[in-house]
Amino acid sequence: MKEKFLISLCILFLCFDSLIFCQNESLLEKKLAGGIVSLGIYGDFGYVIGPQKDHTYYDFISKDSIYDFGRRDFTSYPLYANSFSMAYGYLQTQFEIENKLKLRIAFHAGHIVDALYTEEMQSMKWIREMSLTYYFHKKIFAEIGIFPSYYGAEIVLSKENLHATRAYIADFTPDYEAGIRLHFKATEKLTFRGFLLNGWQEIKDLNGKKAIGLGLNFSNPKKINFDWHLYFGDESPLNSTIKKTKYRFYSNSYAKIFVGKRLIFFPVLDFVLQENGFNHSGFDFVVSPAASVRYRIGKNYGFAGRYEYLYNPNDIVPELKTNSPNGWQSHSFTATLEFSPIPQIIFRLEGRYGFNKDAVFRNSINQKVKEDYYGILSFAFQL
């Protein structure tokens, strides 16, 4: 029933936008009430080859034991191997009066939504964004509502990343937020940010304790884009009786460095420090450095490579919980060949190989192994 409702809603939006846009030179924009109404569409679809076949497992999405085919662990995409699948898709409408206000609402679906919105109420899982941006001054503005997160170097829109799939740590870093974000554009290149949020990737506040965040962005187009964000919040469960606080400190920084017109260098560093008052006193930590390089071949082709390391020995990352003696300590390598016939569309052929210190992955006969690998052919578009 909910699927039919979402499909009907999308059709309604499409019909509405086609009516108001038909008289404009752009099919996706229309002047209205002193501002611009626009429509945005995104889709990401692919086929994955991997060792996973049929097996019974505990599914963290449905919270039940399931007999399934091709299901992979420790990832939001590719969630299934040996299968065609839609990683992510959204439909978005926006009304904007430049330097005054912006209203946006977007609905989404796909395996990434299935994997990352497990703690949200069913009605909220469909919402990618519902926000109001208000400009007090052209250099000072605030956002309030539900919106994609600034945390993490690789976002759920793979077209905007250097690879079709994301690093292991990316599914842990917040992909969405609910709250208020304040922006101060100090110069044309430098922006400071401050956040007050419901919590770590939470639309519904799970424990009644708000989180705060700080960040800065330095952007010099086609030369460097540097981003650094901090998060500080209490992640203790609502029913915690052992300890009243379980603070998490998180830092994410990355730089997209343009070397000439063809080469991009992309170093990333994630660091987590979390209070551990349930098993022993003190703090646990996670560190994950990574680096990608992309080289453009001609006008339409490119090649990218990525290396990532993730050190999480105490299993404090829920999405990567192994219950193994050494937790999660992995190395991973990714190689991507891309073809972009026009800027709105990208095709990718990608292979990935990773290995963990303990046997945590599954092979074709459902045995625990140390190695993980897959190949993927995908296309993504954004209009």
SVG drawing of the C-alpha trace seen along z (x, -y; Angstrom):
<svg xmlns="http://www.w3.org/2000/svg" viewBox="-2 -41 50 65">
<polyline fill="none" stroke="black" stroke-width="0.4" points="0.0,0.0 2.8,-2.4 4.6,-1.6 1.5,-2.4 1.2,-5.7 4.8,-6.7 4.4,-5.8 1.2,-7.8 2.8,-10.8 5.7,-10.7 3.4,-10.6 1.5,-13.6 4.7,-15.6 5.7,-14.8 2.3,-15.7 2.3,-18.9 5.8,-19.9 5.2,-19.1 2.2,-21.4 4.0,-24.4 7.2,-23.9 5.8,-23.5 6.0,-27.2 9.6,-27.7 12.7,-27.2 14.0,-24.8 11.9,-21.7 13.0,-21.7 12.5,-25.3 9.6,-27.8 9.4,-31.3 6.7,-31.6 5.8,-34.2 9.1,-36.0 11.1,-32.9 12.0,-29.7 10.3,-26.4 12.4,-23.4 12.3,-19.7 15.2,-17.3 15.5,-13.6 18.2,-11.1 18.6,-7.4 21.3,-4.8 21.0,-1.3 23.4,1.6 24.3,5.3 26.6,6.8 28.7,10.0 29.9,11.5 30.3,14.8 27.1,14.5 24.3,17.0 21.4,18.4 21.7,18.5 19.8,17.9 20.9,14.9 19.7,12.3 18.6,9.3 19.2,6.0 16.7,4.2 13.7,6.5 15.0,7.6 14.3,11.2 15.9,14.3 15.6,14.5 16.3,17.1 17.5,15.0 19.6,15.0 22.7,12.8 22.5,10.7 25.8,9.0 26.9,7.9 28.4,4.6 27.2,2.4 24.2,0.4 25.2,0.9 25.7,3.2 23.2,4.8 22.7,7.9 25.1,9.8 24.3,11.6 21.3,9.3 20.1,6.2 19.3,3.6 18.4,0.0 20.9,-1.6 19.1,-4.9 16.6,-7.2 14.8,-10.4 12.4,-13.0 12.8,-16.6 10.9,-19.8 12.2,-23.2 11.1,-26.8 13.8,-29.5 14.0,-33.2 17.7,-34.0 19.3,-35.2 15.9,-35.2 14.5,-31.7 14.5,-28.2 11.8,-25.5 12.6,-21.9 10.9,-18.5 12.3,-15.2 11.2,-11.6 13.5,-8.6 13.7,-4.8 16.3,-2.1 18.6,0.4 20.5,-2.4 17.2,-3.6 16.4,-0.1 19.8,0.2 20.3,-3.2 16.8,-4.2 16.2,-1.1 15.7,-3.1 13.2,-5.5 9.4,-5.3 7.9,-3.9 6.4,-7.2 9.7,-9.0 11.8,-6.5 10.4,-7.9 11.7,-11.5 15.0,-12.4 14.6,-16.1 12.0,-18.6 13.7,-21.9 13.4,-25.6 16.5,-27.8 16.1,-31.4 18.7,-34.1 19.1,-36.8 21.8,-38.2 23.4,-36.9 26.3,-35.7 24.3,-34.4 21.5,-31.8 19.9,-29.0 18.4,-25.6 15.7,-23.9 14.1,-20.5 15.3,-17.2 18.3,-17.2 21.3,-15.3 24.3,-15.4 27.5,-17.2 29.4,-14.5 31.4,-12.0 33.4,-12.4 31.3,-10.0 27.6,-10.7 24.7,-8.4 24.7,-10.0 27.3,-7.9 27.4,-10.2 29.0,-12.9 31.7,-10.5 34.7,-9.2 33.4,-5.6 30.2,-3.7 30.4,-2.3 31.5,-3.8 34.2,-3.1 33.2,-0.8 33.2,-3.7 30.7,-5.7 27.7,-3.7 28.5,-4.6 28.9,-8.4 25.6,-10.2 23.9,-10.4 20.9,-12.5 20.1,-14.8 17.1,-16.6 17.5,-19.9 18.9,-23.4 22.1,-24.4 23.5,-27.9 25.9,-29.0 28.2,-32.0 29.9,-32.7 32.9,-34.6 34.3,-35.0 33.4,-33.8 35.6,-30.7 35.2,-30.1 32.1,-29.1 31.6,-28.2 28.8,-26.0 27.1,-25.2 24.5,-22.5 21.9,-21.6 20.6,-18.1 18.3,-15.4 21.3,-13.1 23.5,-10.8 21.6,-10.1 18.2,-10.6 14.9,-12.0 13.1,-10.8 15.1,-11.7 15.9,-8.3 17.1,-9.5 16.0,-13.1 19.6,-14.4 20.5,-16.9 23.8,-16.8 25.9,-19.7 28.3,-20.0 30.8,-22.5 32.3,-22.7 34.1,-24.7 34.4,-24.5 37.0,-26.1 36.2,-26.0 38.3,-27.3 36.6,-25.8 38.8,-23.5 41.7,-23.9 40.7,-22.6 37.7,-21.8 38.5,-21.3 35.8,-20.1 36.2,-19.5 33.3,-18.7 33.0,-17.8 30.2,-16.0 29.6,-15.8 26.6,-13.9 25.4,-11.5 24.6,-8.2 23.3,-6.4 20.1,-4.3 16.9,-5.7 16.6,-2.8 20.2,-3.0 20.5,-2.3 24.2,-1.5 25.5,-4.9 23.7,-8.1 26.1,-9.2 27.9,-7.7 29.5,-10.5 30.7,-10.3 33.2,-12.6 33.6,-12.4 35.8,-14.2 35.7,-14.0 38.0,-15.8 38.8,-15.6 40.2,-17.5 39.5,-17.3 42.6,-18.6 42.6,-19.3 46.0,-18.8 45.7,-20.3 42.6,-19.6 42.8,-15.8 43.9,-14.6 42.0,-14.7 43.6,-13.6 41.1,-12.9 42.5,-12.2 40.1,-11.4 40.4,-10.9 37.6,-9.8 38.2,-9.6 35.7,-8.5 36.3,-8.7 33.4,-7.2 32.9,-6.8 32.6,-3.2 30.9,-3.0 29.0,0.3 31.9,2.8 34.8,0.8 35.7,-2.8 37.5,-5.0 37.1,-5.5 37.2,-3.5 38.3,-4.9 38.0,-4.3 40.4,-5.6 39.9,-5.3 42.3,-7.0 41.6,-6.7 42.7,-8.1 41.3,-8.2 42.8,-9.3 40.9,-10.0 42.5,-10.6 40.3,-11.8 41.0,-10.2 39.9,-12.5 36.5,-14.2 34.3,-11.3 36.4,-8.7 38.1,-8.4 39.9,-6.0 39.8,-6.1 41.5,-4.1 40.9,-4.0 42.6,-2.6 41.0,-2.6 42.0,-1.3 39.5,-0.9 40.6,-0.2 37.7,0.6 38.9,3.2 36.3,2.7 33.3,3.0 31.8,-0.4 30.6,-0.9 27.1,0.8 27.0,1.2 30.3,3.1 29.8,5.1 31.6,8.5 31.6,10.0 35.1,11.3 38.2,11.2 39.8,8.3 36.7,6.5 37.0,4.8 40.5,4.2 40.3,4.1 42.2,3.0 40.3,2.4 41.1,1.5 38.8,0.2 39.3,-0.3 36.8,-2.2 36.5,-2.8 33.9,-5.4 32.2,-6.7 30.1,-9.9 28.6,-10.6 26.9,-13.8 27.4,-15.5 24.0,-14.2 24.8,-10.5 27.7,-8.3 28.4,-4.6 30.9,-2.7 32.6,0.6 34.1,1.2 35.9,3.9 36.6,4.1 38.7,6.3 39.0,6.1 40.3,8.3 39.7,8.2 42.0,9.5 39.2,11.9 36.9,14.0 33.7,11.8 32.6,12.0 30.6,14.9 31.6,16.9 29.3,18.9 28.6,21.7 28.0,19.3 31.3,19.9 33.0,17.0 36.1,15.8 38.6,13.0 38.2,11.7 35.5,9.7 35.2,8.9 32.7,8.0 32.3,6.4 29.6,3.9 28.4,2.4 26.2,-0.7 24.8,-3.8 23.6,-6.9 21.8,-10.0 20.9,-13.4 18.6,-16.0"/>
</svg>
